[in-house]
């Protein structure tokens, strides 16, 4: 008999087709976002699951699911998993690294450029029928070329963002838990390792692309925003909770920094409505990896992991070790 699995959110139909060759699949093509207790009910008797960040895999859930053997997250971030507890319960966990690096880096640039050059603000103004003449000072923004790009979180995506800056003749400074090897720094447009405060002080454009954990909670709050340049932009591609959104709203309102581009929010999708009252922020609904090819690659990566894990092999992107 094939093992039973749950695909906890809607996916491309061909993904279900691929899974059904190996498993008894329960799908959720209506894309209901399950509550924690609904998720437990759906997972009862299942050997595995494909999840996204809306599914919290924690002690309360695992205590009730003795048959569960593996959960494959369709995301590179896995702050929805309590990996220590999954390890304790012998439940394998995997994520989808690498396949989304370049697409996410492309989007980071799109968001940073839209923020610096006020593209969505200008478009809203145009659509609103306000464009009657050209003026020398309409929508003056900040240059990217020749400026300093500061990156906090210099993993694979951070490095891909840095590499793209060569064409803009930018200086790259970064902060990370650990310094990159010299050859990696050289490949990332000669990125220079500095303290977090130096990144904040010197960056003309700050890019946040570090994983969320209790240790990285509110990496950017009021104190950090206070030492940034008043002309600087901030782009958050990482996770809600990396930035203290209330403090950012105050800083944007008071023009303590020039503008922000945000793809992720605290409590998303219920983000702070005060963002909507600000015109110096570009808001997108967590879509950095959303190219057609990459979302398919992420889904297939999660499937590869689940097939390997439930057949007793080591999943290519295993996060647990026991
Ligand atoms: C998206 O946010 C991901 O972690 O893949």
Boltz pocket constraint, residues with backbone or C-beta under 6 A from the ligand:
constraints:
  - pocket:
      binder: B
      contacts: [[A, 74], [A, 75], [A, 76], [A, 77], [A, 78], [A, 96], [A, 100], [A, 237], [A, 238], [A, 289]]
      max_distance: 6.0
